[in-house]
Amino acid sequence: LVIMTMDIYKDPKRMVEDISALGLRHVGYGIPTDLFGPFVTACVQVIRMLTDNDAAEEAFRWSLSLISRILTRVINEGSTIVMKAINSNSGKQLRKAVGCAPRGKRALWMLNIQVGTQSISPLMWSIETGSLEAAKAIIVDLLTIRADRDRYYYGMDILFERHPDVIKRICLDAPALMQPLLDGLIWRSRTTDNGERRTNYYVRHLLLDENNEFSKATEWITENQDPKLVCHPVVSLVTDMVWGRVAFRTFLFGRAWFLFTLLVFIVSQSVLNRVDSHNEQQIRIVTFVLRCFIYICSMGQWILYHARNSMRDIRNNFLVKFGRCYIPEYLTQWQGWSSLILTLFLVVMLIMEPTLHCFADSNNEIFTQMCPAAERFQFPYSVASTGAMLTYFMLLTDLSVFSTRVSAFALVCARVLSEVALFLFGITFFVIAFACAISALEQENEKFADIPVAALQLYKISFGMFSGDNYDDLESDPALLIVCFVYVVTTVIFMLNLLIAQLNCAYHATYLDMMGYARLNRGKIVYETMPSCPKGRWAAFVGALRLDECCEFGEGDMGVPGGVQVFEPASANITTVDMIKRFGGSTSPGAQWPEQEGGGEDEVDRFDRMERLIEKVMKRMSSSKAGGKGSKLGSSMGNSAGSEATGSGDLSGSA
């Protein structure tokens, strides 16, 4: 505070802007201006106790009073009825507040409060302060299409121009508001034609940013990792259009090289080594050329890929703790670590390549793999080749993104693998237990001679690889037969059926969201692929959408621009109420919208009104009952008094 009182002398223009910004935040906090006067007085009294310099005290008083007056002016000008409704977090009050706004400035009342050179957004402030009821009312009001006899009013463009990152802010701070925001971008016709319903999806700002480049809205929604949100019709339409008409060809071209290298690897490792031909020299030459291609073009590409991504993550400090060490962040994704495993397999294959070891001992046979020097590398090389082949095909599953149903199935398989792992753990436990028990049993069967051999036979029993003849041999040893029978009941009957039940439950629990996770995967590939798409293809795609042209609401009824029109089946989304609020009367932009029938009451307001009406009726009934009891009591007292008077008269007469 003391620094502010000094800086206002040094740089008054900057300080006025800073104080105005501070005052607008006070507007959001709902600070009353009556407190500024006592606060200034208290601060001056404190300074008076700290110094005897009257000039310094007067200078402090003047600058602090100026700051107080600036704050008071900003708060008084910025304390609109919209901000008061936001402070009370009341959607009803907010609707009443914006009902006073001219129809041409209604959206600005909810998006911009300007005081001097500083401004504040009521919508963003309501999201930051957690006034979600008011924020929802603002979003619904902005994205409601209203019409008079001259024009349509729709706040979509104003909303995204004022806040280009509104989707990012809502995803981070108020995810519950994404549903009403996306719902407001859809218009459906009340009428149908030939079993189809006209539907407009206003997706301009989900596709384009201010520079007509691909918007980051898809990236923000995907990074939110909400499987239900990405299944919203608006988000699905955007990702499917961009994927099918722009990103698909670029993604397929990038994967074409991977498919070609996989084909070369299959031919060199699995086909040519099994070919019986009289011209072995040509086969050896072709095999050597194909393997050189794999080592140079495939392994070299993967080495560059991992080096580039590792350096990028280390430079940006994108590191993740894994055990006691830190690894680059890209290795946390399955494509990252699986491609690293493939690279290691290829490096091991290059080190143990039999053709290279036979160069010095080839016996005049060019590119041979059969020599004493390479004999000890033959089997380890084949093991590394097998691992590399399986890893190649595991990376090939990334192509399942071409179909959301196939991608969803692949994700379901990945999700239920944990149940299979638990089953294998349980099987291993029982195998070890029964193998030890059989080894302790006095028996003469060679197939169960010790713990390792018995464990192998038990695994064969579990997976149906134990032949029938071996079961016949168990009849000569009843004790061993009983132990094996108990093992079969425990594992084959109980454990396998338990695995089926677990897989069934896990499938039903995960499949509901699997389509959403598949769309999340597609959305991620879309925003990662778009930077490498040709600009000409993107420009042609945007031009074909004709987003600058108005979308029809009906035959000859030209609506608002920025949308894509599709025709849905009439039974898909039944709409019985016109989604456009049409008003007659004046068409002046300075006029307010007429109040709707029912005063814009929502369901809560109607229930509150009904509750108050019931309370009023109950009070009337209780008061009428009390009045009836009082009248009966009065009449009975009057009758008793009359009888007493009559009785006294008779007594006096007789006397």
N, C-alpha and C positions, 0 to 999 in steps of 0.2 A: 504493500500500500504506500509506504514512504517512497519507494522507487517510482511509483506511478505519479505521485505528486511532484517529483523532481523532473521526470521525463516529459511532463506536459508543458514545461517551460522550454525544454530542449527541442522536442519534435512534436509540436501540437497536432499536426495533421495526422501522423501515424497513431498518436495516442487517442485521438477522437475515433478513429476507425476501430482500434482495439477496445475502447470502452463501449462503443456501439455493439460490437460482437459480444462483449460480456453482458451487456444489457439484454440482448436477445436471448441469451441463455437464461437470464433471470426471468424473462417472460415465460420460458418453458418450465421453469421451476415454480412459477406462480408466486414470486416474492412480492409482498405488498410494498408500495412506495412510501408508506407512512413510517417505515423503519429507518429511512435514510437520514432524516433530520436528527433523531437521537443518536444515531451512530456517528455522525459528523461531530456532534457536540462532545460525545464521550472521547473520541480520538483527539480532539483539540485539548480537552482537559488533561489527557495523559501527556501530550507534548508540553503543556504548560508546566507540568511537574518536572519535566526533564531538562528544561532550558529557561534561562532568564532573558533571552534575546527576543524582544517584542517583535522585531521585524521578521525573524524566522517563524515565530508563532503566527503572525498575520499572513505570511506567505503560505504557510501550510494550510491555514484556515481557508484562504481564498481558493487554492488549487483543489483542496478536497471538496469544498462546496461546489466548485465547477464540475468536478467529476460526479458529484451527487446529482446535480441538475441535469447533466447529460444522461445519466442512467435513468433518472425519473422520466425524462422526455422519451427515451427509447422504450421504456417499459409501457408508458401510457400509449404510445403510438403502436407498439407491437402487441399489446394485450387485446387481441381481437376476440370476438365471441367464439371463433374456431379454436383458438389456443385455450380458452377457458373450458371448452368442451373436452379438449384433449387432456387437460389437467385433471378433470373429473373422470376421465376414461368412460365416457358415456356415448354410445352410438346414437341414442335418441337425441341427446342435446346437440350432437354434431350435425345430425340431419336437419334439426330445426335451425341451427346457425347458418348452414350453407343455403337453406331455403330462402334466406334474405338476400342472397347474392344475385346480381344480374346474370342472366343466362350466358352472356358472353364472357364473364369473368369468374364464373362459378369454379372452374378448375383451378384458376390462379389463387383463389382464396384458400384452397387446400394444399397448394404446392409452394407458395412463395409469400413471405411477409417481408417487405422491404422497408428498412429504416435507414435513410442516408445511403451510404455505399455498402451497407451490410444487409444480409438477408438470411432468413431461416426458413426451412421447409417444415410445415406442420406434419406432413406425412412421415418424414425421416425422424422428426423429433418424437412422434408418437411411437415409432418402432424402437428408438434408442431408449426411451423411458419405460417401455413395457406396456404402454397404453394400447393393447392390441385390439380391444373392442372399437376404439376410435379409429385406429389404423385400418381395420377391416371395413368400417363404415366409409372411410375415405376412398379406399380402393373400389368398393362396390359402386359408390356414387360416381367416381371418375369413369368407370368402365360400363356405365349404363348409357345406352343409346337413347337420346331424346330427340324429338322432332317437332317443329312447328310447320306452318304451311310453306315456309321458304327454304329451310335448310335443316340438316342433321347436326347434332352436337354429340361428340364422342371424345373423351379425354385421353385416349391412348397415346396419340402423338405428343401431347403436352406432357404427359407423365414421363415418357421415355426421353424426351428432349431435356426435361428438367433433371431427371435422374437416370442417366444411361446405365448405371450399375445397380438399378433398383432390384433386379433379380438376385444379384450377388449379395446385396445387403439383406434381403429378405431370407435367402437361404441360410445365411450365417446367424442372423439375429432373431428372425421370426418365421421359421419354416411353416408354421400353421397358416400363414397368409398366402402361401404359394397357390393353394387350391382356389381361393376366390379370385386371385389375380389371373390365373390361367382360364378359369371359367368365364371371366369377363372378356376374354379374347375370342369367344365363340358366339355366333348368332345363328339361330335355327329358325326356320320359317314355321309358322303355325299351320300352314296349309301344305298339302301334298299334291303331287302331280305324277300320275302313272306309277304310284307306289313308291315314289322317291320324295325326299325332303331336301329343299335347298338349304345349304349350310355354308356359312362364311367363317373361315379361320383367319383372324387378323394376326399374321405372323411376321409382318415387316421387321419389327424390332427384335424378333428372335432370330432372324436371318441376317440382317444387315446392321452394321454399326454406323456411326456418323460419317465414315469415309467410304461407305458402300462396300466394305470388306465383310468377310464372314464374322458374324457376331460371336462374342464369347459366352452368350447365354447358354448354349449347349454344354460348354465346358463347366460353367458354374453349376448347372443343374446336375450334370453327371458327377461332379466332385462332391455333391451333397450326399451321394450314395443312398438315395431313397428309392427302393424298387417300385413303390406305388406311384411316386411322382412322375417317373419317366414313362409310365403307362398312360398318362393323361393324353387325351386325343390331340391336343395342340403340340405337345412335345413329341409324340409319336409321329405326327404328320411332318414336323420339321426334320427330324432325324431320318425318316424314311425318304423324304424328297432329296435331301442333300446326299444321302448314301447312294440312292439308286441312280441319280442323275449327274452327280459330280464326283464323289469320293470313291465310288466302287471301282471305276476303271484305274484310278491311280493306285488304289490298294492292290488290285489284282495284278497290275504291272509290277509292283514291288514284290509281290509274292511269286510272280512267274519265275524270277531268278532263283528263288529258293526251291521251287518245284523242279527246275532244270538241274540244279546241283544234286537234289535228292535222286533224280532219275539217273544221273551219271554215277552217283555213289552206289546205287543198287546194281547197275550193270557191272561196275568194276569189282564189287565185293561179293555179290550173290549170284550173278549170272555167268560171267566168263569163267569163274573158277569151277563151274560144274559142266562146262561144255566139252564134249568129246569130239575132238577134231584132229585130223591128220596133220594140219598145218599149225603146230603148236607155237612156232615162232611168231606168226602174225597175232595170235591170241596174246602172247606175252607182250608184244609191242603195244597193242591196243590197251591192255590192262595197265601198263606202265604210264601211257599217255593220260588215261582217264584218272589214275591216281595222282599224277602230277597236277592235273587240273583241280582236283579236290584240295590238295595241299596248298596250292597257290591261291586259287580263286575263292574257295569256300573257307578254309581255315584262315587264310590271310584276311579275308573280309571280317570274320568274327573277331580276330585279334584286334583289328582297327576299331571295330564297334565297341568292344569292351574297354579298350584304352581311352577312346574318346569319351565314353560315358563315365568312366571312373575319374578321369581328370576333371570333367565338368562338375561332378558331385563333390569331389574333394575341394575344388576351387570355390564352389558356392557353399561349402560346409553342409552339404546334404548327406549326412552320415547317420546311420542307424546302429544302435548298439546290439550286437549279436554275441551273446555270451560275455566274454571279457574283452572283446575287441570291437572295433567299429568297421562297418562295411558300407560301401556306397549304397545310396537309397534305391537305385534302379535294380539292385539284386534282390530286393524284397518282393518283386513281382515274379510270377512263375516263368515268364518269358526270359527274364534276365538271368535267373540262376540256371534254368535248363539250357539256355544257349551257352552259358559258361561251362557247364558240364560237357556239352558237345565239343566245345573248343579244346577242353582238356583231353577228351578221347582222341580227337584228331591229332593233337600234339604227341600223345603216346604212340599212336599208330605211325606217325612219321619217324619217331625215334626207333621203333622196332620194325620198320619196313624191311621185309626179307630181301626185296630186290636190291636195296642199298647195301645190305651186308654181303650180298653175293657178287658185288662188282669185282672184288679182288680174287674171288674163287668161283668163277663162272664156268670153267672148263669149256671156254669158247662158245658158250650158249648165252646169247644176248638177252638181258633182262630176265634171267631165270630167278626162281624163288626157291629152288631146291639145291641146297649146298650145305656142307657141314657147318659153315659159319652161321647160317640162318636157321638151322634146325631147332635150336633152343628158343627161338623167338616165334616159331610158328603158332603154337597154342596161345601164348599171351596176346599175340597180334590178333588172332581170331576173336578172343574175348573182348578186346578193345573195339574191334570192328562191330561185334554184336551190340555192345553198349551204345556205340555211335549210331547204329541203325535204329535202335529203339528210341533214342533221343531225337533223331531226325523226325520220326513219325509222331512223337509227342509234340514237337513244335508244329507239326502239320495240323494239329487240332485247332490252331488259331484260325484256320479257314472256315470253321463252323459259323463264323459271324455272318457268312453269306445268307443264312436262314436263321431267323430268331427261334424257330422251333428246334432246329438242330442244335443251336447254341444253348437253348434252355435244357435240352436233354443232356448235353455234355456237362453243363453245370450241375445238374442233378446227380450225375454219376460221380462228379468230384465231391459233392457234398456228402454222399452216403459212403464214401471210402473210409471214413472214420469208424463206421459200424463194422466194416470188413476187417479193419485193423484190430478192433476189440475182439472180434471172433478169432482171428489168428492168434492173438495173445492168449485167449482162453484155451484154444486147442493146444498151443505149445505148453501151457501149464499142465494140462491133463496128460500130454504125451510124456513129459519129464516125470510126472508123478507115477504113471503106470509103468514106464520103462524102468525106473528104479525098483518098483515093486516086483516086476517080473524078474529082474536081475537077482533079487533076493530070494526068489522062489526056487525051490529045488526042481529043476526040469532039464530035459536033455535036447530040446529043440534047438538046432543050430541057427535058425533064423532069429532066435531071441537069446543069443549066447551072452551078450553083454549089453550095457546101457546104450551105446551108440547104435548098435545093430537093432536092438529092440525098438528104439525110438524111430528108426527109419521104417520098420515094419508097421508101427502104429500110425505113422503118417500115411503110409500106403492104405491102411484100413480106412482112415478118415476120408481120403480122397478117392476111394473106390479102385485103387490100383493093386489091391491084394487079391491074388488069383484064387479060384475055387479049390485048386489042388492043395494050396497051402492051408486052407480051412480044413480039408480032409486030414492033413497031417496033425492037426491039433486034437483029433479024437483020441490019439494014443496017450495024451496027457490031459486028463480031466481038469486038474487044477489050473493049468495054463488056459484051457478052453473057457473056464468060468471067468478068469480075469479078463480075457479078451471080450467075452460076452458083456461084462460090466462096462468095459471101455466103449464098446459099440453103442450100448444104450446111452451112455453119458454123452458121447460126442456126436455120433452119426444121427441118433434120434433126437436127443435133447438140444445140443448145441446148434445143429444145422437148422432145426425148426425155429429155434430162438433167433438165429440170424435172419431167417425169412421174415419173422414178425418185426424185428428191428428195422430191416430195410423197408418194409411196407409202411411202418409208422413214420420213418424218416422221410420217405418219398412224399407221403401226403402232407407232412409238415413243411417241406421245402418247396414243393412244386407250385404252391400258390404264389410264391414270390419269384419263381425261377424265370418267368417271362420278363419280369422287371429287371432281374439281374442280367438277363441276356440283352435287354435294351440298354442297360448301363454299359455293358461291354461294347455294344455297337456305337453308343454315343462317344465313348472314349476313343475308339478307332477313328470315328468321324473327325473329331477335333484334332487328333494327332495327324491325320492324313491331309486335312485341308491346307496347311501351309505349303505343301508340295504340289498342290493341284495347279494346273495352268490357269492364269488369269483370264485368258480368252474363254475357256470353258465356263468359268464362274460368271463372267459377264454375260455370256449367252444364256446361262441358266436364269440369272436375275432378270434379264430382258424378257425371257419367255413367260415369267410369272406375271408381268405387267402390274406390279404393285402400286404404281402411280395412278392407275385407273380405278374408278369407283366400282365396287362390287354391287350387283343388283340385289335388292331386297324382294323383288318381284318383277314381273314383266313391265319394263319401262320405268320402274322405281329405282333410280340410281342412288346408291347409298354412299358410304364413306370409303376412301381408298385405304390401301395397305393390307388387303386381305387376299385370300385364295378361296375360290368357291368350288365346293364339291357337292355331289348329290349322294345322300345317304339313304339306305332303306327306311321306309316310313315307320317301321316297327322298331328301329334301332334306338332312337332317342325321342320318345313321344313328347311333343310340345303342344300344349293346349292353350297357352296364353301368349299373346304377342309380346316378344321380348323388347320391342321398341315402345317407349312411352311417348305417345303422340298427344299434343296439346293444340287447342285452337286459340283464338284470340289474337292478341298483338304478336307480331313477329320481330319486334325491336330487340337487338342484342342487349340493350340496357334494361329490359323488363325482366322481372322475376318469373320463374316458372310457376304456373298456378299450382295451388296445393291440391294434392291428389285426394281422392275419396278415401276416407278412413284416416287422413292425416299422416299417412306413412307409418301407421302402427305396425309393429311386428308382433310376433306371437306372444312375447313376454309382456308387451304393453296390453294386449287383449286379456291375458290372464290376470294381470294386475287390476285392470278395470273391472273384470268379473268378480275378483276377490273383494274389491271395495264395495261393489253393489251387494254382494252377499252379506258383508258386514253391516251395511246400512239396513238391509231387510231384517237381520237378526236383532239389531237395536230397536227397530220399530216393533217387532214382535214382543220383545222383552218389556218395552215400555207399555204396550197395550195390555199385557198380562198384569203388570203392576197396577195400572189404572183400574182394571176390572176387580182386582182384589180389594182395592181401596174403596170402591163404590159399594161392594157387597158388605164390607165391614161397617161403612157409614150407615147403610140402611138397617143393618141388624142392631146397631147401637140406638138408632132412632126408634125402632120398634120397642126395644126394651125400656127406653125412657118413657114412651107413651103408656106402656102397660103399667109402669110404676106410678105415673100420674093418675091413671084411672083407679088404680088400687087405693091410693091415698084419699081420692075423692069419695069413694065408697065408705071408707073408714070414718071419714068426717061426717058423712050423712047419717050413718048408723049411730054415731055418737050423739 
